[in-house]
Every structure is written in C-alpha cells, then in structure tokens.
Amino acid sequence: MREITLDVSGFEDKIPLHHYLKETMDFPFYYGGNLDALFDELSSITEPTAITLIYTTRPRGHMAGYTPRLLRVFGDAARQNYNLKLSVKAIG
C-alpha cells in the first residue's frame, strides 16, 4: 500500500497548495490545479493508497474558505474510490 502524508496546514493560498499536491501525489503534468481536477485524480487512483491529511483548524489567507471545500473533496473521493483510505488530522 502506498502511504502519503499531506500537510496542508501552512498554506495561505490555493495555487501553491495545488503545486504541492501535484508534486507530492505525483499527478500528471496536465493536472488542472483546482478542486475538480483533484477529485478526478483522487477518484482514479488504482492502487491501494492511504492518505493522511493534516490541516489547521485556523487556516490563514484564502485558505479560510478553501479548506472546508478541500476536505470535502478528499472525503468524497475516499468514499467513491475503494483504493483510497483517508485519515484526517486537525491541528490547532
């Protein structure tokens, strides 16, 4: 099983966040860098993958409104894709 830890707690904007996700998750060069593209990539994972997603309960900048949507996308993809196991950890 592939195990990936994603720490998104330090991001203040979605553009660097999506660059980080692309690099860490090894998404293809054409990854769109938005929540729809993220859902597509997560829901198409074909090998067993465990993702630990670390986020802050006090996001800064543009992430204040974006973090709940990001969490929802990860959760929806994990419910749809049986190859994806998600663990979510909140830090203060």
Backbone as JSON, one array per atom type, in Angstrom:
{
  "sequence": "MREITLDVSGFEDKIPLHHYLKETMDFPFYYGGNLDALFDELSSITEPTAITLIYTTRPRGHMAGYTPRLLRVFGDAARQNYNLKLSVKAIG",
  "N": [[0.84, -1.19, 0.0], [0.54, 2.15, -0.85], [1.62, 4.91, 0.99], [0.87, 8.15, 1.94], [1.58, 11.28, 3.3], [0.05, 14.31, 3.67], [0.6, 17.54, 4.43], [-1.17, 20.23, 4.78], [-1.38, 22.42, 6.31], [0.14, 24.77, 6.44], [-0.34, 26.41, 4.29], [-1.4, 29.38, 2.6], [-2.62, 30.11, 0.32], [-4.34, 28.86, -2.57], [-3.0, 28.22, -4.97], [-0.14, 27.61, -4.54], [-0.7, 25.44, -2.9], [-1.92, 23.55, -4.62], [0.22, 23.07, -6.34], [1.94, 21.78, -4.56], [0.35, 19.51, -3.94], [0.27, 18.31, -6.47], [2.99, 17.66, -6.9], [3.61, 16.04, -4.64], [1.72, 14.0, -4.75], [2.28, 12.98, -7.17], [0.91, 13.68, -9.52], [-0.2, 13.89, -12.97], [1.36, 15.9, -15.59], [-0.6, 17.49, -16.71], [-2.38, 18.11, -14.73], [-5.01, 20.0, -13.42], [-5.01, 21.79, -11.24], [-7.11, 22.54, -9.48], [-10.12, 22.08, -7.51], [-11.92, 20.33, -8.8], [-10.24, 18.96, -10.58], [-8.56, 17.79, -8.71], [-10.36, 16.03, -7.41], [-10.92, 14.34, -9.59], [-8.38, 13.15, -10.0], [-7.92, 11.89, -7.5], [-10.09, 10.13, -7.35], [-9.5, 8.41, -9.37], [-7.38, 6.84, -8.63], [-5.69, 3.8, -8.72], [-4.23, 1.95, -7.3], [-3.92, 0.55, -4.02], [-4.01, 3.06, -1.63], [-3.08, 5.01, 1.08], [-3.9, 7.97, 2.57], [-2.85, 10.48, 4.68], [-4.12, 13.35, 5.83], [-3.23, 16.4, 6.93], [-4.38, 19.25, 8.49], [-5.01, 22.69, 9.41], [-7.06, 24.0, 11.99], [-7.39, 26.63, 12.01], [-7.16, 28.12, 9.4], [-5.24, 30.31, 7.27], [-5.34, 33.36, 5.31], [-6.44, 32.96, 1.95], [-7.1, 30.38, 2.35], [-8.91, 30.06, 4.36], [-11.62, 29.94, 3.55], [-11.32, 27.96, 1.68], [-10.31, 25.58, 2.72], [-12.4, 23.95, 4.02], [-13.78, 23.11, 1.72], [-11.77, 21.74, 0.38], [-11.31, 19.6, 2.17], [-13.77, 18.33, 1.93], [-13.67, 17.43, -0.73], [-11.56, 15.55, -0.63], [-12.74, 13.73, 1.17], [-15.1, 12.96, -0.24], [-13.95, 11.74, -2.49], [-12.6, 9.6, -1.28], [-14.75, 8.13, -0.33], [-15.87, 7.32, -2.71], [-13.85, 5.91, -4.07], [-12.61, 2.82, -3.59], [-9.94, 2.15, -3.38], [-8.72, 4.11, -2.0], [-7.79, 5.24, 1.1], [-8.54, 7.38, 3.7], [-7.23, 9.46, 6.2], [-7.78, 11.99, 8.47], [-6.32, 14.68, 10.1], [-6.58, 17.18, 12.42], [-4.94, 20.17, 13.37], [-4.28, 22.63, 15.84]],
  "CA": [[0.0, 0.0, 0.0], [1.24, 3.43, -0.9], [1.24, 5.78, 2.1], [1.22, 9.54, 1.65], [1.17, 12.28, 4.28], [-0.09, 15.64, 3.11], [0.44, 18.57, 5.46], [-1.63, 21.44, 4.1], [-1.65, 23.39, 7.37], [0.91, 26.0, 6.32], [-0.64, 27.14, 3.06], [-2.29, 30.54, 2.69], [-3.24, 30.31, -0.99], [-4.61, 27.58, -3.22], [-2.08, 27.92, -6.07], [0.96, 26.8, -4.04], [-1.24, 24.19, -2.37], [-2.1, 22.6, -5.72], [1.56, 22.68, -6.79], [2.39, 20.81, -3.56], [-0.4, 18.27, -4.15], [0.72, 17.71, -7.73], [4.31, 17.07, -6.7], [3.59, 15.01, -3.61], [0.87, 12.88, -5.19], [2.78, 12.57, -8.48], [-0.14, 13.86, -10.52], [0.37, 14.13, -14.3], [1.7, 17.28, -15.94], [-1.8, 18.23, -17.1], [-3.25, 18.33, -13.57], [-5.6, 21.33, -13.56], [-4.76, 22.68, -10.11], [-8.34, 23.02, -8.86], [-10.78, 21.01, -6.75], [-12.47, 19.34, -9.73], [-9.11, 18.16, -11.05], [-8.13, 16.99, -7.56], [-11.31, 14.94, -7.26], [-10.69, 13.41, -10.69], [-7.15, 12.38, -9.76], [-8.1, 11.03, -6.33], [-11.07, 9.08, -7.62], [-8.97, 7.49, -10.38], [-6.26, 6.07, -8.08], [-5.98, 2.39, -8.94], [-3.5, 1.1, -6.36], [-4.28, 0.89, -2.64], [-3.3, 4.26, -1.19], [-3.52, 5.59, 2.36], [-3.51, 9.37, 2.66], [-3.06, 11.2, 5.93], [-4.25, 14.76, 5.5], [-3.08, 17.24, 8.12], [-4.8, 20.62, 8.2], [-5.17, 23.52, 10.59], [-8.42, 24.45, 12.27], [-7.35, 28.1, 11.84], [-6.45, 28.44, 8.15], [-4.95, 31.73, 7.01], [-5.46, 33.85, 3.95], [-7.51, 32.42, 1.12], [-7.4, 29.01, 2.76], [-10.0, 30.06, 5.35], [-12.82, 29.43, 2.89], [-10.97, 26.87, 0.77], [-10.01, 24.35, 3.45], [-13.56, 23.05, 4.14], [-14.06, 22.54, 0.4], [-10.69, 20.77, 0.13], [-11.6, 18.43, 2.99], [-14.94, 17.67, 1.34], [-13.22, 16.74, -1.94], [-10.83, 14.35, -0.2], [-13.71, 12.8, 1.75], [-15.95, 12.43, -1.31], [-13.14, 10.82, -3.32], [-12.34, 8.38, -0.5], [-15.99, 7.36, -0.28], [-16.13, 6.78, -4.04], [-12.76, 5.06, -4.55], [-12.24, 1.85, -2.57], [-8.48, 2.07, -3.28], [-8.25, 5.28, -1.26], [-8.12, 5.29, 2.52], [-8.23, 8.73, 4.15], [-7.15, 9.82, 7.61], [-7.72, 13.44, 8.57], [-5.85, 15.14, 11.41], [-6.64, 18.63, 12.6], [-4.04, 20.74, 14.35], [-4.77, 23.94, 16.25]],
  "C": [[0.88, 1.24, 0.0], [0.71, 4.3, 0.24], [1.77, 7.18, 1.85], [0.72, 10.41, 2.8], [1.19, 13.64, 3.6], [-0.33, 16.62, 4.23], [0.1, 19.87, 4.74], [-1.84, 22.59, 5.08], [-0.94, 24.73, 7.18], [0.57, 26.86, 5.11], [-1.62, 28.28, 3.31], [-3.01, 30.81, 1.38], [-3.36, 28.98, -1.71], [-3.62, 27.24, -4.34], [-0.86, 27.14, -5.58], [0.5, 25.46, -3.46], [-1.36, 23.15, -3.49], [-0.76, 22.19, -6.34], [2.11, 21.59, -5.86], [1.67, 19.47, -3.77], [0.05, 17.55, -5.41], [2.05, 17.0, -7.56], [4.27, 15.87, -5.75], [2.81, 13.77, -4.05], [1.3, 12.33, -6.55], [1.67, 12.59, -9.53], [0.51, 14.16, -11.87], [0.57, 15.62, -14.59], [0.46, 18.12, -16.26], [-2.78, 18.45, -15.95], [-3.71, 19.78, -13.55], [-5.43, 22.28, -12.4], [-6.02, 23.3, -9.54], [-9.04, 21.83, -8.21], [-11.41, 19.95, -7.65], [-11.37, 18.41, -10.22], [-8.59, 17.26, -9.92], [-9.05, 15.8, -7.36], [-11.1, 13.9, -8.36], [-9.47, 12.53, -10.44], [-7.32, 11.41, -8.59], [-9.04, 9.87, -6.63], [-10.58, 8.09, -8.67], [-7.73, 6.73, -9.89], [-6.6, 4.59, -8.15], [-5.2, 1.45, -8.02], [-3.89, 1.5, -4.94], [-3.38, 2.01, -2.1], [-3.92, 4.78, 0.1], [-2.98, 7.02, 2.42], [-3.84, 9.87, 4.06], [-3.02, 12.67, 5.59], [-4.23, 15.57, 6.79], [-3.45, 18.67, 7.73], [-4.94, 21.39, 9.51], [-6.63, 23.92, 10.76], [-8.53, 25.97, 12.15], [-6.59, 28.46, 10.57], [-6.32, 29.94, 7.95], [-5.19, 32.07, 5.55], [-6.66, 33.27, 3.21], [-7.91, 31.01, 1.54], [-8.55, 28.93, 3.77], [-11.28, 29.5, 4.73], [-12.57, 28.2, 2.04], [-10.78, 25.54, 1.49], [-11.23, 23.44, 3.62], [-13.92, 22.38, 2.8], [-13.03, 21.47, 0.04], [-10.94, 19.48, 0.9], [-12.76, 17.63, 2.41], [-14.54, 16.87, 0.1], [-12.47, 15.46, -1.58], [-11.8, 13.3, 0.35], [-14.6, 12.16, 0.69], [-15.19, 11.42, -2.17], [-12.87, 9.52, -2.58], [-13.59, 7.51, -0.4], [-16.28, 6.69, -1.63], [-15.1, 5.74, -4.47], [-12.32, 4.1, -3.43], [-10.73, 1.66, -2.44], [-7.89, 3.17, -2.41], [-8.74, 5.23, 0.18], [-7.65, 6.65, 3.04], [-8.26, 8.82, 5.65], [-6.97, 11.32, 7.67], [-7.33, 13.82, 9.98], [-5.86, 16.66, 11.46], [-5.63, 19.06, 13.64], [-4.53, 22.17, 14.63], [-3.85, 24.99, 15.83]]
}
